[in-house]
């Protein structure tokens, strides 16, 4: 189970980096649109990982 824990930590750090990148984007219409999409797609990795960890099969 160590491997899953390590991956979970790496995914958490990835999500934090995504947030920092989005916060650094310009506050223009394009920056907000791109930032929104990047944030949703980047953070969905963590949600998918957590869901897979809870699966029973």
N, C-alpha and C positions, 0 to 999 in steps of 0.2 A: 504494500500500500504506500510505501515511501515514494514511489514514482508518481502516483497520483497527487500526493501532497506537494511534491516539488513542482509539478505542472500547474497545480492550483495557485501556488505562490507566483510562478512566472506569469500566469494569466492575470493575476491581480496587479502585478507591476505593469504589465502591458496596458491594462485599463487605465491605470493612473497616468501613464505616459500619453495615452490618447486624450485624456482630459486636459493635460497640460498643453498639448498641441492645439486642441480646439480653442482653449482660452487665449492662445497667442495669435489666433487668426484675426484679421481686421474685422471691425464691426460693420462692414458693408453688407449689402444684401447678399452678394455672392459668398462672402466669408461666413455669414450666418447659415446660409443654405448648405454649403459644403460642410461646415462644422457640425450641423445637425445630423447630416447623413453619416459623416465619419464617426460621430459619437454613437449613434444607434448601431451601426454595423460593427464598430470596434468593441463595444461593450456586450454585444450579443454573444461573443465568444465565451465570456464568463458565464452567462446564463445557460448556454448550451452545455458547457462543461459541468455545471452544478446539476443540471437535469440528468445528464448521463451518469453522474456519480450516484444518483438516487435510484436509478433504474434497477429493476430486478429481473434479470433474465440470464 
